[in-house]
Amino acid sequence: MNKNGNPFKKTAIDSAGLFTKIINLKAVPETILVNSGGKVILRHQGNLSSKNIEEIKKWSFLVKGCT
């Protein structure tokens, strides 16, 4: 994110690991795009690259408030 910036409106840290267990996280890092209704729109496992960020931006229109 230092190199490419933060394309997200909100980010979260799960230091207690609770969310990790709920969603059955298998890879670190994992990026999850969630709409305003709580529905997971996209899950990306692994590091973000410029290509990944562009793909995430294509889906962000489904999330209210994202550009």
Secondary structure, 3 states (H helix, E strand, C coil): CCCCCCCCCCCCCCCCCHHHHHCCCCCCCEEEEECCCCCEEEEEECCCCHHHHHHHHHHHHHCCCCC
